Amino acid sequence: MIKSIFIAVVMLLFVSSSNAQVDKAINRASEMTTYIAEKMSMNEVQAQELNSALVTKIKYQHQKINNQDLTQEEKKVVYKQAGKSFFAILSRRFSKEDITKIKQHMSDFNKVGKPS
């Protein structure tokens, strides 16, 4: 009985930790969206579309990687697939020039967390 309770508690803590990681990534996506939207003077709809694409990418990566015991190379494949899907989504909503700017702003954001 005690062993079963212990296992249940450990599983709940693991799920909670995993969800916290996703929540943190989604919050970071929101911060990135705000940064990019300000830099590119996006309207609210454009910013929502960008954020939606970022969140979709994050959730896809989490679903494919979490609890899968993947090697670093296998994870790279997942990240690459997620990136391709992300930019495919953006290409339906933004021009090539805008996507180039979004990529640059994402890079700037990632270099220092929240550039000024």
OpenMM code with the backbone's topology and positions (N, CA, C; nanometers):
from openmm import Vec3, app, unit

residues = "MET ILE LYS SER ILE PHE ILE ALA VAL VAL MET LEU LEU PHE VAL SER SER SER ASN ALA GLN VAL ASP LYS ALA ILE ASN ARG ALA SER GLU MET THR THR TYR ILE ALA GLU LYS MET SER MET ASN GLU VAL GLN ALA GLN GLU LEU ASN SER ALA LEU VAL THR LYS ILE LYS TYR GLN HIS GLN LYS ILE ASN ASN GLN ASP LEU THR GLN GLU GLU LYS LYS VAL VAL TYR LYS GLN ALA GLY LYS SER PHE PHE ALA ILE LEU SER ARG ARG PHE SER LYS GLU ASP ILE THR LYS ILE LYS GLN HIS MET SER ASP PHE ASN LYS VAL GLY LYS PRO SER".split()
positions = [
    Vec3(0.0823, -0.1194, 0.0000),
    Vec3(0.0000, 0.0000, 0.0000),
    Vec3(0.0866, 0.1256, 0.0000),
    Vec3(0.1845, 0.1307, 0.0878),
    Vec3(0.2728, 0.2461, 0.0960),
    Vec3(0.3508, 0.2622, -0.0341),
    Vec3(0.3925, 0.1504, -0.0905),
    Vec3(0.4662, 0.1541, -0.2164),
    Vec3(0.3791, 0.2131, -0.3272),
    Vec3(0.2537, 0.1754, -0.3335),
    Vec3(0.1609, 0.2271, -0.4339),
    Vec3(0.1404, 0.3772, -0.4179),
    Vec3(0.1288, 0.4221, -0.2960),
    Vec3(0.1114, 0.5645, -0.2686),
    Vec3(0.2373, 0.6406, -0.3095),
    Vec3(0.3522, 0.5854, -0.2762),
    Vec3(0.4795, 0.6482, -0.3127),
    Vec3(0.4904, 0.6625, -0.4643),
    Vec3(0.4580, 0.5570, -0.5372),
    Vec3(0.4653, 0.5601, -0.6842),
    Vec3(0.3681, 0.6646, -0.7395),
    Vec3(0.2495, 0.6710, -0.6841),
    Vec3(0.1509, 0.7685, -0.7293),
    Vec3(0.1994, 0.9110, -0.7059),
    Vec3(0.2589, 0.9363, -0.5897),
    Vec3(0.3109, 1.0693, -0.5580),
    Vec3(0.4247, 1.1063, -0.6523),
    Vec3(0.5148, 1.0134, -0.6776),
    Vec3(0.6272, 1.0393, -0.7687),
    Vec3(0.5744, 1.0712, -0.9084),
    Vec3(0.4762, 0.9963, -0.9539),
    Vec3(0.4193, 1.0212, -1.0873),
    Vec3(0.3523, 1.1581, -1.0937),
    Vec3(0.2812, 1.1949, -0.9897),
    Vec3(0.2180, 1.3263, -0.9877),
    Vec3(0.3211, 1.4381, -0.9886),
    Vec3(0.4284, 1.4208, -0.9141),
    Vec3(0.5340, 1.5209, -0.9130),
    Vec3(0.5991, 1.5330, -1.0497),
    Vec3(0.6202, 1.4208, -1.1161),
    Vec3(0.6811, 1.4223, -1.2489),
    Vec3(0.5904, 1.4937, -1.3486),
    Vec3(0.4615, 1.4607, -1.3480),
    Vec3(0.3662, 1.5254, -1.4380),
    Vec3(0.3607, 1.6743, -1.4082),
    Vec3(0.3588, 1.7100, -1.2812),
    Vec3(0.3556, 1.8501, -1.2410),
    Vec3(0.4798, 1.9229, -1.2906),
    Vec3(0.5954, 1.8597, -1.2769),
    Vec3(0.7209, 1.9193, -1.3235),
    Vec3(0.7199, 1.9365, -1.4741),
    Vec3(0.6707, 1.8363, -1.5433),
    Vec3(0.6624, 1.8410, -1.6889),
    Vec3(0.5699, 1.9531, -1.7348),
    Vec3(0.4542, 1.9638, -1.6714),
    Vec3(0.3601, 2.0698, -1.7053),
    Vec3(0.4187, 2.2066, -1.6739),
    Vec3(0.4944, 2.2174, -1.5674),
    Vec3(0.5581, 2.3443, -1.5319),
    Vec3(0.6572, 2.3857, -1.6405),
    Vec3(0.7288, 2.2887, -1.6964),
    Vec3(0.8233, 2.3194, -1.8047),
    Vec3(0.7497, 2.3718, -1.9269),
    Vec3(0.6386, 2.3087, -1.9609),
    Vec3(0.5591, 2.3531, -2.0758),
    Vec3(0.5029, 2.4920, -2.0481),
    Vec3(0.4508, 2.5134, -1.9273),
    Vec3(0.3974, 2.6442, -1.8915),
    Vec3(0.5046, 2.7523, -1.9018),
    Vec3(0.6245, 2.7204, -1.8568),
    Vec3(0.7348, 2.8164, -1.8649),
    Vec3(0.7675, 2.8474, -2.0114),
    Vec3(0.7692, 2.7452, -2.0950),
    Vec3(0.7972, 2.7652, -2.2371),
    Vec3(0.6874, 2.8481, -2.3033),
    Vec3(0.5629, 2.8243, -2.2654),
    Vec3(0.4519, 2.9004, -2.3220),
    Vec3(0.4591, 3.0464, -2.2769),
    Vec3(0.4967, 3.0694, -2.1515),
    Vec3(0.5154, 3.2072, -2.1036),
    Vec3(0.6273, 3.2764, -2.1806),
    Vec3(0.7341, 3.2025, -2.2058),
    Vec3(0.8454, 3.2581, -2.2833),
    Vec3(0.7998, 3.2892, -2.4265),
    Vec3(0.7171, 3.2031, -2.4840),
    Vec3(0.6634, 3.2281, -2.6180),
    Vec3(0.5807, 3.3567, -2.6188),
    Vec3(0.5049, 3.3783, -2.5123),
    Vec3(0.4258, 3.5005, -2.5007),
    Vec3(0.5168, 3.6230, -2.4933),
    Vec3(0.6242, 3.6130, -2.4163),
    Vec3(0.7200, 3.7236, -2.4069),
    Vec3(0.7859, 3.7493, -2.5425),
    Vec3(0.8201, 3.6400, -2.6125),
    Vec3(0.8816, 3.6536, -2.7443),
    Vec3(0.7831, 3.7180, -2.8419),
    Vec3(0.6583, 3.6768, -2.8354),
    Vec3(0.5558, 3.7343, -2.9225),
    Vec3(0.5433, 3.8841, -2.8989),
    Vec3(0.5378, 3.9230, -2.7736),
    Vec3(0.5277, 4.0653, -2.7400),
    Vec3(0.6469, 4.1419, -2.7949),
    Vec3(0.7656, 4.0870, -2.7766),
    Vec3(0.8882, 4.1505, -2.8261),
    Vec3(0.8824, 4.1680, -2.9779),
    Vec3(0.8507, 4.0600, -3.0496),
    Vec3(0.8482, 4.0645, -3.1961),
    Vec3(0.7373, 4.1563, -3.2453),
    Vec3(0.6211, 4.1466, -3.1830),
    Vec3(0.5077, 4.2310, -3.2234),
    Vec3(0.5414, 4.3790, -3.2099),
    Vec3(0.6113, 4.4144, -3.1029),
    Vec3(0.6510, 4.5544, -3.0840),
    Vec3(0.7539, 4.5963, -3.1884),
    Vec3(0.8519, 4.5106, -3.2134),
    Vec3(0.9573, 4.5423, -3.3102),
    Vec3(0.9018, 4.5572, -3.4515),
    Vec3(0.7981, 4.4791, -3.4845),
    Vec3(0.7442, 4.4795, -3.6196),
    Vec3(0.6128, 4.5571, -3.6318),
    Vec3(0.5706, 4.6209, -3.5248),
    Vec3(0.4442, 4.6956, -3.5227),
    Vec3(0.3274, 4.6110, -3.5729),
    Vec3(0.3195, 4.4890, -3.5194),
    Vec3(0.2106, 4.3990, -3.5583),
    Vec3(0.0802, 4.4436, -3.4944),
    Vec3(-0.0289, 4.4136, -3.5635),
    Vec3(-0.1585, 4.4367, -3.5017),
    Vec3(-0.1896, 4.3181, -3.4109),
    Vec3(-0.2984, 4.3268, -3.3386),
    Vec3(-0.3327, 4.2241, -3.2402),
    Vec3(-0.3541, 4.0868, -3.3042),
    Vec3(-0.4179, 4.0846, -3.4206),
    Vec3(-0.4449, 3.9576, -3.4891),
    Vec3(-0.3135, 3.8917, -3.5314),
    Vec3(-0.2217, 3.9684, -3.5865),
    Vec3(-0.0918, 3.9135, -3.6269),
    Vec3(-0.0160, 3.8585, -3.5068),
    Vec3(-0.0182, 3.9325, -3.3968),
    Vec3(0.0502, 3.8871, -3.2759),
    Vec3(-0.0122, 3.7580, -3.2237),
    Vec3(-0.1441, 3.7479, -3.2273),
    Vec3(-0.2113, 3.6267, -3.1824),
    Vec3(-0.1752, 3.5081, -3.2719),
    Vec3(-0.1650, 3.5316, -3.4025),
    Vec3(-0.1288, 3.4248, -3.4951),
    Vec3(0.0140, 3.3768, -3.4713),
    Vec3(0.1042, 3.4707, -3.4468),
    Vec3(0.2424, 3.4349, -3.4160),
    Vec3(0.2482, 3.3553, -3.2863),
    Vec3(0.1793, 3.4021, -3.1833),
    Vec3(0.1806, 3.3320, -3.0554),
    Vec3(0.1206, 3.1927, -3.0683),
    Vec3(0.0129, 3.1809, -3.1429),
    Vec3(-0.0501, 3.0511, -3.1639),
    Vec3(0.0465, 2.9538, -3.2314),
    Vec3(0.1196, 3.0008, -3.3302),
    Vec3(0.2176, 2.9158, -3.3991),
    Vec3(0.3293, 2.8740, -3.3038),
    Vec3(0.3759, 2.9672, -3.2208),
    Vec3(0.4812, 2.9343, -3.1240),
    Vec3(0.4333, 2.8312, -3.0225),
    Vec3(0.3142, 2.8489, -2.9718),
    Vec3(0.2598, 2.7549, -2.8729),
    Vec3(0.2388, 2.6180, -2.9360),
    Vec3(0.1916, 2.6138, -3.0590),
    Vec3(0.1744, 2.4870, -3.1299),
    Vec3(0.3082, 2.4156, -3.1424),
    Vec3(0.4114, 2.4894, -3.1764),
    Vec3(0.5468, 2.4328, -3.1880),
    Vec3(0.5928, 2.3752, -3.0544),
    Vec3(0.5745, 2.4496, -2.9485),
    Vec3(0.6166, 2.4057, -2.8149),
    Vec3(0.5431, 2.2788, -2.7731),
    Vec3(0.4130, 2.2773, -2.7927),
    Vec3(0.3349, 2.1605, -2.7521),
    Vec3(0.3703, 2.0377, -2.8359),
    Vec3(0.3979, 2.0574, -2.9643),
    Vec3(0.4387, 1.9463, -3.0506),
    Vec3(0.5711, 1.8879, -3.0006),
    Vec3(0.6667, 1.9755, -2.9737),
    Vec3(0.7974, 1.9297, -2.9248),
    Vec3(0.7829, 1.8537, -2.7939),
    Vec3(0.7046, 1.9079, -2.7033),
    Vec3(0.6850, 1.8444, -2.5730),
    Vec3(0.6216, 1.7070, -2.5892),
    Vec3(0.5204, 1.6983, -2.6731),
    Vec3(0.4517, 1.5716, -2.6947),
    Vec3(0.5467, 1.4672, -2.7525),
    Vec3(0.6323, 1.5074, -2.8455),
    Vec3(0.7206, 1.4120, -2.9123),
    Vec3(0.8420, 1.3733, -2.8282),
    Vec3(0.8837, 1.4605, -2.7375),
    Vec3(1.0072, 1.4371, -2.6622),
    Vec3(0.9826, 1.3871, -2.5208),
    Vec3(0.8797, 1.4406, -2.4539),
    Vec3(0.8569, 1.4074, -2.3139),
    Vec3(0.8348, 1.2573, -2.2940),
    Vec3(0.9059, 1.2001, -2.1986),
    Vec3(0.8951, 1.0583, -2.1605),
    Vec3(0.9283, 0.9618, -2.2745),
    Vec3(1.0071, 1.0044, -2.3712),
    Vec3(1.0382, 0.9191, -2.4851),
    Vec3(1.1798, 0.8628, -2.4807),
    Vec3(1.2636, 0.9088, -2.3901),
    Vec3(1.4011, 0.8600, -2.3775),
    Vec3(1.4746, 0.8689, -2.5115),
    Vec3(1.4695, 0.9862, -2.5750),
    Vec3(1.5324, 1.0069, -2.7044),
    Vec3(1.6773, 1.0493, -2.6886),
    Vec3(1.7581, 1.0145, -2.7883),
    Vec3(1.8962, 1.0618, -2.7914),
    Vec3(1.8954, 1.2086, -2.8330),
    Vec3(2.0092, 1.2743, -2.8179),
    Vec3(2.0192, 1.4138, -2.8604),
    Vec3(1.9934, 1.4272, -3.0105),
    Vec3(2.0407, 1.3320, -3.0879),
    Vec3(2.0185, 1.3353, -3.2330),
    Vec3(1.8700, 1.3203, -3.2662),
    Vec3(1.8022, 1.2326, -3.1953),
    Vec3(1.6587, 1.2145, -3.2174),
    Vec3(1.5813, 1.3412, -3.1782),
    Vec3(1.6247, 1.4052, -3.0713),
    Vec3(1.5616, 1.5310, -3.0300),
    Vec3(1.5827, 1.6388, -3.1357),
    Vec3(1.7019, 1.6424, -3.1952),
    Vec3(1.7299, 1.7404, -3.3003),
    Vec3(1.6347, 1.7229, -3.4180),
    Vec3(1.6036, 1.5978, -3.4503),
    Vec3(1.5096, 1.5696, -3.5594),
    Vec3(1.3724, 1.6265, -3.5247),
    Vec3(1.3292, 1.6071, -3.4014),
    Vec3(1.1990, 1.6600, -3.3573),
    Vec3(1.2001, 1.8125, -3.3647),
    Vec3(1.3074, 1.8748, -3.3146),
    Vec3(1.3160, 2.0210, -3.3188),
    Vec3(1.3129, 2.0722, -3.4627),
    Vec3(1.3814, 2.0022, -3.5514),
    Vec3(1.3848, 2.0425, -3.6919),
    Vec3(1.2456, 2.0310, -3.7544),
    Vec3(1.1764, 1.9212, -3.7269),
    Vec3(1.0399, 1.9036, -3.7776),
    Vec3(0.9478, 2.0126, -3.7239),
    Vec3(0.9605, 2.0417, -3.5958),
    Vec3(0.8770, 2.1449, -3.5339),
    Vec3(0.9051, 2.2810, -3.5964),
    Vec3(1.0328, 2.3083, -3.6227),
    Vec3(1.0692, 2.4349, -3.6861),
    Vec3(1.0121, 2.4474, -3.8258),
    Vec3(1.0198, 2.3394, -3.9031),
    Vec3(0.9635, 2.3417, -4.0386),
    Vec3(0.8134, 2.3657, -4.0341),
    Vec3(0.7457, 2.2973, -3.9442),
    Vec3(0.6002, 2.3156, -3.9310),
    Vec3(0.5668, 2.4579, -3.8874),
    Vec3(0.6451, 2.5102, -3.7943),
    Vec3(0.6252, 2.6458, -3.7442),
    Vec3(0.6343, 2.7467, -3.8583),
    Vec3(0.7398, 2.7357, -3.9384),
    Vec3(0.7565, 2.8315, -4.0469),
    Vec3(0.6561, 2.8078, -4.1599),
    Vec3(0.6078, 2.6854, -4.1753),
    Vec3(0.5015, 2.6587, -4.2725),
    Vec3(0.3725, 2.7290, -4.2295),
    Vec3(0.3441, 2.7243, -4.0999),
    Vec3(0.2264, 2.7945, -4.0478),
    Vec3(0.2413, 2.9446, -4.0713),
    Vec3(0.3600, 2.9963, -4.0408),
    Vec3(0.3830, 3.1399, -4.0595),
    Vec3(0.3704, 3.1797, -4.2058),
    Vec3(0.4149, 3.0930, -4.2964),
    Vec3(0.4117, 3.1277, -4.4396),
    Vec3(0.2692, 3.1438, -4.4920),
    Vec3(0.1726, 3.0859, -4.4223),
    Vec3(0.0322, 3.1029, -4.4608),
    Vec3(-0.0249, 3.2344, -4.4098),
    Vec3(0.0470, 3.2970, -4.3166),
    Vec3(-0.0077, 3.4161, -4.2519),
    Vec3(0.0772, 3.5416, -4.2716),
    Vec3(0.2067, 3.5215, -4.3060),
    Vec3(0.2983, 3.6342, -4.3184),
    Vec3(0.3748, 3.6254, -4.4503),
    Vec3(0.4244, 3.7399, -4.4954),
    Vec3(0.5052, 3.7433, -4.6175),
    Vec3(0.6452, 3.6873, -4.5891),
    Vec3(0.7176, 3.6569, -4.6954),
    Vec3(0.8550, 3.6068, -4.6801),
    Vec3(0.9409, 3.7092, -4.6069),
    Vec3(0.9211, 3.8361, -4.6392),
    Vec3(0.9991, 3.9418, -4.5727),
    Vec3(0.9683, 3.9468, -4.4231),
    Vec3(0.8407, 3.9325, -4.3903),
    Vec3(0.8021, 3.9329, -4.2488),
    Vec3(0.8599, 3.8113, -4.1759),
    Vec3(0.8590, 3.6969, -4.2415),
    Vec3(0.9141, 3.5761, -4.1796),
    Vec3(1.0634, 3.5927, -4.1552),
    Vec3(1.1330, 3.6543, -4.2492),
    Vec3(1.2759, 3.6811, -4.2309),
    Vec3(1.2972, 3.7707, -4.1092),
    Vec3(1.2135, 3.8730, -4.0947),
    Vec3(1.2228, 3.9623, -3.9790),
    Vec3(1.1894, 3.8881, -3.8498),
    Vec3(1.0867, 3.8033, -3.8544),
    Vec3(1.0489, 3.7260, -3.7358),
    Vec3(1.1648, 3.6374, -3.6929),
    Vec3(1.2280, 3.5693, -3.7886),
    Vec3(1.3435, 3.4838, -3.7572),
    Vec3(1.4539, 3.5648, -3.6898),
    Vec3(1.4818, 3.6828, -3.7434),
    Vec3(1.5878, 3.7662, -3.6866),
    Vec3(1.5527, 3.8114, -3.5452),
    Vec3(1.4298, 3.8519, -3.5245),
    Vec3(1.3880, 3.8962, -3.3907),
    Vec3(1.3863, 3.7793, -3.2913),
    Vec3(1.3481, 3.6606, -3.3388),
    Vec3(1.3528, 3.5425, -3.2518),
    Vec3(1.4969, 3.5157, -3.2094),
    Vec3(1.5870, 3.5261, -3.3037),
    Vec3(1.7291, 3.5044, -3.2745),
    Vec3(1.7797, 3.6074, -3.1737),
    Vec3(1.7446, 3.7325, -3.1965),
    Vec3(1.7854, 3.8391, -3.1036),
    Vec3(1.7307, 3.8119, -2.9642),
    Vec3(1.6047, 3.7757, -2.9567),
    Vec3(1.5404, 3.7467, -2.8288),
    Vec3(1.6115, 3.6315, -2.7573),
    Vec3(1.6417, 3.5264, -2.8313),
    Vec3(1.7051, 3.4086, -2.7715),
    Vec3(1.8480, 3.4319, -2.7270),
    Vec3(1.9168, 3.5267, -2.7898),
    Vec3(2.0558, 3.5532, -2.7530),
    Vec3(2.0693, 3.6059, -2.6115),
    Vec3(1.9766, 3.6900, -2.5718),
    Vec3(1.9884, 3.7533, -2.4400),
    Vec3(1.8634, 3.7402, -2.3538),
    Vec3(1.7696, 3.6595, -2.3954),
    Vec3(1.6485, 3.6410, -2.3162),
    Vec3(1.5413, 3.7390, -2.3540),
    Vec3(1.5574, 3.8612, -2.3132),
    Vec3(1.4623, 3.9671, -2.3492),
    Vec3(1.5428, 4.0901, -2.3884),
    Vec3(1.5824, 4.1016, -2.5157),
    Vec3(1.6607, 4.2197, -2.5530),
    Vec3(1.5790, 4.3469, -2.5376),
    Vec3(1.6477, 4.4543, -2.5183),
    Vec3(1.5758, 4.5810, -2.5009),
    Vec3(1.5577, 4.6518, -2.6323),
] * unit.nanometer
topology = app.Topology()
chain = topology.addChain("A")
for resn in residues:
    res = topology.addResidue(resn, chain)
    for name in ("N", "CA", "C"):
        topology.addAtom(name, app.Element.getBySymbol(name[0]), res)
